[in-house]
C-alpha cells in the first residue's frame, strides 16, 4: 500500500499583482506521477515553490514526507526547509539553473557543496556515474554548461536533481525550451529515472499531448486560483 508523500490543505499563497493561489486540497501518493496544468499565471510554479518550501504561503497546511513545512500556527524555520529541500527534493527548472563557472560534474554535485548535511561519499560518485551514463552525459562531465546543447543542459539539470536520491521530484516545464524531439527524449529519460529511483514526480506542463503518461492530472483552474 502506498504512502502519502505530499499533503496540501487550505493553501493560500499570494503571487503576482493582486492574485492568490487557492488550493483547498492536494494529496500525492509516494511513487505517483502528477501533472499540473492550467494557463500561464494561474500559480503552477508558485505551487511547486510552496511544496519545495521556497515560497511561504499566507495560509494553509503543507507537509512533505515527515516534515511539516507550513502549519496553521507555525512553519519550519527557513534553514530547516532549505536542508530538507536540498537533501530530499529534486528540482528541475525550465531555465536549467546551471553555473557556467562549474564543470558538468561540479554542477551535478552542487547540492553536496551547499548543504553540509549531505555527505559526499564514494557511493555518491558511483551514483553520479550511473546517472550520467543513463542520461547520456558521461562523456561531458569535465565540460562546462556553455559547451553543451539545450538538451544536454537539461540532462545535467535532471542528473543534479537525482544525485541526492530524492523521494520527490518537482519539475517546472522541463521540456519547455526544447524542440519536440529532444523534449520527448528528455521526458522519457525523466520518467525512466523516476521509476528506477522509485521517486514521486510532480511536473508543470503546458503540453497536453503528454498528459496520458501521468498517473493523474491536476488542473489548477479547476482547483481554485482566484483574485485576491
HUKA-V772893 format. One record per pair of residues at least 24 apart in sequence whose ideal C-beta (glycine too) atoms are under 10 Angstrom apart, sorted by the first residue. I is the first residue (numbers start at 1). J is the second residue. If there is no record, write none. Layout:
i	j
I	J
I	J
//
This chain:
i	j
1	29
1	30
2	28
2	29
2	30
2	31
2	32
2	200
3	29
3	30
3	31
3	65
4	28
4	29
4	30
4	32
4	63
4	65
5	29
5	30
5	31
5	32
5	63
5	64
5	65
5	167
5	168
5	199
5	200
5	202
6	30
6	32
6	34
6	51
6	62
6	63
6	64
6	65
6	69
6	167
6	168
6	170
6	200
6	202
7	51
7	61
7	62
7	63
7	64
7	65
7	68
7	69
8	47
8	50
8	51
8	57
8	60
8	61
8	62
8	63
8	64
8	69
8	70
8	223
9	60
9	61
9	62
9	63
9	72
10	57
10	59
10	60
10	61
10	62
10	72
11	43
11	46
11	47
11	50
11	51
11	57
11	58
11	59
11	60
11	61
11	62
11	70
11	223
11	224
12	50
12	57
12	58
12	59
12	60
12	224
12	226
12	228
13	43
13	46
13	47
13	49
13	50
13	55
13	56
13	57
13	58
13	59
13	60
13	62
13	70
14	43
14	46
14	55
14	56
14	57
14	58
14	228
15	41
15	42
15	43
15	45
15	46
15	47
15	49
15	50
15	55
15	225
15	228
16	41
16	43
16	46
16	228
17	41
17	228
18	227
18	228
19	43
19	46
19	225
19	226
19	227
19	228
20	46
20	57
20	58
20	59
20	224
20	225
20	226
20	227
20	228
21	45
21	46
21	47
21	50
21	55
21	57
21	58
21	60
21	220
21	223
21	224
21	225
21	226
21	228
22	59
22	60
22	220
22	223
22	224
22	225
22	226
22	228
23	47
23	50
23	57
23	60
23	62
23	218
23	220
23	223
23	224
23	225
24	60
24	223
24	224
25	60
25	61
25	223
25	224
26	51
26	62
26	202
26	218
26	220
26	223
27	63
28	64
28	168
28	200
28	201
28	202
28	215
28	216
28	218
29	200
29	215
29	216
30	65
30	167
30	168
30	198
30	199
30	200
31	167
31	194
31	195
31	198
31	199
31	200
31	201
31	215
32	194
32	200
32	201
32	202
32	214
32	215
32	216
33	169
33	190
33	191
33	194
33	195
33	199
33	200
33	201
33	202
33	203
33	213
33	214
33	215
33	216
33	217
34	200
34	201
34	202
34	203
34	214
34	215
34	216
34	217
34	218
35	171
35	201
35	202
35	203
35	204
35	205
35	207
35	208
35	210
35	211
35	212
35	213
35	214
35	215
35	216
35	217
35	218
35	219
36	170
36	171
36	172
36	202
36	203
36	204
36	205
36	214
36	217
36	218
36	219
36	220
36	223
37	203
37	204
37	205
37	206
37	207
37	208
37	210
37	211
37	214
37	217
37	218
37	219
37	220
37	221
37	222
38	204
38	206
38	218
38	219
38	220
38	221
38	222
38	223
38	225
39	206
39	219
39	220
39	221
39	225
40	206
41	225
42	219
42	220
42	221
42	223
42	224
42	225
43	220
43	221
43	223
43	224
43	225
43	226
44	172
44	173
44	202
44	203
44	204
44	205
44	206
44	218
44	220
44	225
45	93
45	94
45	170
45	172
45	173
45	204
46	220
46	225
47	170
47	202
47	204
47	218
47	220
47	223
47	225
48	89
48	91
48	93
48	170
48	171
48	172
48	202
48	203
48	204
49	91
49	170
49	172
51	85
51	89
51	168
51	170
51	202
52	81
52	82
52	84
52	85
52	89
52	90
52	91
52	168
52	170
52	172
52	202
53	78
53	80
53	81
53	82
53	83
53	84
53	85
53	88
53	89
54	78
54	81
54	82
54	85
54	89
54	91
54	170
56	81
58	228
64	88
64	89
64	167
64	168
64	170
64	200
65	89
65	167
65	168
65	200
82	114
82	115
82	117
83	115
83	116
83	117
83	118
84	115
84	117
85	111
85	115
85	166
85	168
85	170
86	110
86	111
86	112
86	114
86	115
86	117
86	118
86	164
86	166
87	111
87	112
87	115
87	117
87	118
87	164
87	165
87	166
87	167
88	164
88	165
88	166
88	167
88	168
89	161
89	164
89	166
89	167
89	168
89	169
89	170
89	199
89	200
89	202
90	157
90	158
90	159
90	160
90	161
90	162
90	163
90	164
90	165
90	166
90	167
90	168
90	169
90	170
90	171
90	193
90	194
90	197
90	199
90	200
90	201
91	157
91	160
91	161
91	166
91	168
91	169
91	170
91	171
91	172
92	154
92	157
92	158
92	159
92	160
92	161
92	162
92	169
92	170
92	171
92	172
92	173
92	174
92	175
92	186
92	190
92	201
92	203
93	154
93	157
93	161
93	170
93	171
93	172
93	173
93	174
93	176
94	154
94	157
94	171
94	172
94	173
94	174
94	175
94	176
94	177
94	178
94	204
95	153
95	157
95	172
95	173
95	176
95	177
96	145
96	148
96	150
96	153
96	154
96	155
96	156
96	157
96	158
96	160
96	174
96	177
97	153
97	157
97	160
98	144
98	145
98	146
98	148
98	153
98	154
98	156
98	157
98	160
99	144
99	145
100	144
100	145
100	146
100	147
101	144
101	145
101	146
102	144
102	145
103	140
103	141
103	142
103	143
103	144
103	145
103	147
103	156
104	132
104	137
104	138
104	139
104	140
104	141
104	142
104	143
104	144
104	145
104	147
104	148
104	152
104	153
104	155
104	156
104	159
104	160
105	129
105	132
105	137
105	140
105	141
105	142
105	143
105	156
105	159
106	141
106	142
106	144
107	141
107	144
107	145
107	153
107	156
107	157
107	159
107	160
108	132
108	135
108	137
108	141
108	156
108	157
108	158
108	159
108	160
108	161
108	162
108	163
109	159
109	160
109	163
109	164
110	160
110	163
111	160
111	161
111	163
111	164
111	166
112	163
112	164
115	164
118	163
118	164
123	165
124	163
124	164
124	165
125	163
127	159
127	162
127	163
127	164
127	165
127	197
128	159
128	160
128	162
128	163
130	162
130	163
130	196
131	155
131	158
131	159
131	160
131	161
131	162
131	163
131	165
131	193
131	196
131	197
132	156
132	159
132	163
134	158
134	159
134	162
134	189
134	192
134	193
134	196
135	159
135	162
135	186
135	189
135	190
135	192
135	193
136	185
136	189
149	178
149	182
150	177
150	178
150	179
150	182
150	183
150	186
151	175
151	177
151	178
151	179
151	181
151	182
151	183
151	185
151	186
151	189
152	182
152	186
153	177
153	178
154	178
154	182
154	183
154	185
154	186
154	189
154	190
155	182
155	185
155	186
155	189
155	190
157	186
158	186
158	189
158	190
158	193
159	189
159	193
161	190
161	193
161	199
162	190
162	193
162	194
162	196
162	197
162	199
165	197
165	198
165	199
166	197
166	199
166	200
167	197
167	198
167	199
167	200
168	199
168	200
168	201
168	202
169	193
169	194
169	197
169	199
169	200
169	201
169	202
169	203
170	200
170	201
170	202
170	203
170	204
171	201
171	202
171	203
171	204
171	205
172	202
172	203
172	204
172	205
173	203
173	204
173	205
173	206
173	207
174	203
174	204
174	205
175	203
175	205
175	206
175	207
175	210
176	204
176	205
176	206
176	207
180	207
180	209
183	207
183	210
184	209
184	210
187	213
188	213
//
